[in-house]
């Protein structure tokens, strides 16, 4: 599983919204939201990298992969 750290979220943002954004790129295993940041767990590393690249360009969120 690949974990993605997302920050600069504007509260309130729901787990459902984040899940739907990331599911456009692949299977999402988990979503954890805590105020202005979130952790997204994706099954496929390439899908995660694609999501990071695309969402960093089209949102004000900051995304990065971490282990």
ABEGO torsion letter per residue (X at the ends): XBBBBBBGBBOBBBAAAAAAAAAAAEBBABBBBBGABBBBBBABAAAAAAAAAAAAAABABBBBBBX
